[in-house]
């Protein structure tokens, strides 16, 4: 059974962010580990699907 997840986004400069709902419009995102970061907290990863809103 596939889950339908909702990705919330507050990164205003990302073109996939619906600013009014603070929701990511992509059907899926890519999360990538930060290089040489081993803190075991959320700062170890970042969204690689980011695209600048220019």
C-alpha positions as a Markdown table, in Angstrom:
| # | Residue | x | y | z |
|---|---|---|---|---|
| 1 | Unk | 0.0 | 0.0 | 0.0 |
| 2 | Unk | 1.5 | 3.3 | -1.1 |
| 3 | Unk | 1.3 | 6.3 | 1.2 |
| 4 | Unk | 0.4 | 9.7 | 0.0 |
| 5 | Unk | 2.8 | 12.1 | 1.9 |
| 6 | Unk | 2.6 | 15.8 | 2.0 |
| 7 | Unk | 5.8 | 17.8 | 1.8 |
| 8 | Unk | 5.6 | 21.2 | 3.5 |
| 9 | Unk | 8.0 | 23.9 | 2.3 |
| 10 | Unk | 8.9 | 27.3 | 3.7 |
| 11 | Unk | 11.8 | 27.9 | 1.3 |
| 12 | Unk | 10.4 | 31.0 | -0.5 |
| 13 | Unk | 13.1 | 31.1 | -3.2 |
| 14 | Unk | 12.3 | 27.5 | -4.5 |
| 15 | Unk | 10.1 | 27.5 | -7.6 |
| 16 | Unk | 8.3 | 24.4 | -6.4 |
| 17 | Unk | 7.0 | 26.1 | -3.2 |
| 18 | Unk | 3.4 | 27.1 | -3.2 |
| 19 | Unk | 3.9 | 30.2 | -1.2 |
| 20 | Unk | 0.3 | 30.5 | -0.1 |
| 21 | Unk | 0.0 | 27.0 | 1.3 |
| 22 | Unk | 3.7 | 26.6 | 2.1 |
| 23 | Unk | 3.6 | 23.2 | 0.3 |
| 24 | Unk | 6.0 | 21.6 | -2.2 |
| 25 | Unk | 4.4 | 21.1 | -5.6 |
| 26 | Unk | 6.7 | 18.2 | -6.6 |
| 27 | Unk | 5.3 | 14.6 | -6.5 |
| 28 | Unk | 8.6 | 13.5 | -5.1 |
| 29 | Unk | 11.8 | 15.1 | -3.7 |
| 30 | Unk | 15.4 | 13.9 | -3.5 |
| 31 | Unk | 17.0 | 14.2 | -0.1 |
| 32 | Unk | 20.8 | 14.2 | -0.2 |
| 33 | Unk | 23.3 | 13.9 | 2.7 |
| 34 | Unk | 25.5 | 16.8 | 3.5 |
| 35 | Unk | 29.1 | 16.0 | 2.9 |
| 36 | Unk | 31.2 | 15.3 | 6.0 |
| 37 | Unk | 28.3 | 16.1 | 8.3 |
| 38 | Unk | 27.7 | 13.5 | 11.0 |
| 39 | Unk | 25.7 | 15.3 | 13.6 |
| 40 | Unk | 22.7 | 12.8 | 13.6 |
| 41 | Unk | 20.3 | 15.8 | 13.4 |
| 42 | Unk | 18.3 | 17.2 | 10.4 |
| 43 | Unk | 21.2 | 19.3 | 9.3 |
| 44 | Unk | 22.8 | 16.2 | 7.9 |
| 45 | Unk | 20.5 | 16.3 | 4.8 |
| 46 | Unk | 19.1 | 18.8 | 2.3 |
| 47 | Unk | 16.6 | 18.8 | -0.5 |
| 48 | Unk | 18.4 | 18.2 | -3.8 |
| 49 | Unk | 15.2 | 19.0 | -5.8 |
| 50 | Unk | 15.6 | 22.7 | -5.1 |
| 51 | Unk | 15.2 | 25.0 | -8.1 |
| 52 | Unk | 15.7 | 28.8 | -7.9 |
| 53 | Unk | 12.5 | 30.8 | -8.6 |
| 54 | Unk | 14.1 | 33.1 | -11.1 |
